[in-house]
Each structure stands twice: as C-alpha cells, then as structure tokens.
Amino acid sequence: MPIIINLDVMLAKRKVKSKDLAVAVGITEQNLSLLKQGKVKGFRLATLEAICKHLDCQPGDILEYTNEE
C-alpha cells in the first residue's frame, strides 16, 4: 500500500500509550492497533482530527505517501 501510517512513531515521540490515545479518541484499542498496522481501508476524518489534537501534530506527521512501482 502506498500510504504509510506513522502513528506508532508519533506515539513514541509524544510518549503516549496506545490505550490512552484510544480512550481519548473514542475508538477501541483493537481498531487503533489495526490503524497503526495499516490494515484498515479507511477511517473518518473526525478520528484523524481527534488523533492530531491529542498528539498535537499534523495529519502529515501520521500519514505518508510513497510511490510504489
């Protein structure tokens, strides 16, 4: 998949536990884990907004596009 999700990197930089982020954002830990692994086909912009707000970051800090050939 050409979209890389760097959520685990941002969690480490901010020293935030996945469990705490899941509670703050209002999603299950399992869904957050699937998101971190890139195993989701999509997610709501409201979820991305809540993640960015909690981690004090920009969407580009979490999502990265690579040109796979």
C-alpha positions in Angstrom: 0.0 0.0 0.0 1.5 3.4 -0.9 0.1 5.1 2.2 2.3 4.5 5.3 0.8 5.2 8.7 3.4 6.5 11.2 1.1 6.6 14.2 3.4 4.4 16.3 6.3 6.9 15.7 4.1 9.8 16.9 3.0 7.8 19.9 6.6 7.2 20.8 7.6 10.8 20.2 4.8 12.1 22.4 5.3 9.3 25.0 1.6 8.4 24.8 0.3 4.9 25.2 -2.0 3.4 22.6 -4.6 2.6 25.3 -4.6 6.3 26.4 -5.0 7.5 22.8 -7.8 5.1 22.1 -9.7 6.3 25.1 -9.1 10.0 24.2 -10.2 9.5 20.6 -13.1 7.3 21.4 -12.1 4.1 19.5 -11.3 0.6 20.6 -7.7 -0.4 21.3 -8.2 -3.1 18.6 -9.2 -0.6 16.0 -6.3 1.6 16.9 -4.0 -1.3 16.6 -5.4 -2.1 13.1 -4.9 1.5 12.1 -1.3 1.5 13.3 -0.6 -1.6 11.3 -2.2 -0.1 8.2 -4.8 -2.9 8.0 -7.7 -0.6 7.6 -9.1 0.6 4.2 -10.2 3.9 5.6 -11.1 5.9 8.7 -13.1 9.0 9.5 -11.6 12.4 9.2 -13.0 13.1 12.7 -10.9 10.3 14.0 -7.8 11.7 12.3 -8.7 15.2 13.8 -9.0 13.8 17.3 -5.7 11.9 17.0 -3.9 15.0 15.8 -5.5 17.1 18.5 -4.5 14.7 21.2 -0.9 14.2 19.9 -0.5 17.9 18.9 0.6 17.1 15.4 -0.4 17.5 11.8 -2.0 14.8 9.6 1.2 14.7 7.5 3.1 13.6 10.7 0.9 10.5 10.7 0.2 9.7 7.0 2.9 9.4 4.4 2.6 8.6 0.7 5.2 6.6 -1.1 5.3 5.9 -4.8 5.4 2.1 -5.1 6.4 0.9 -8.5 
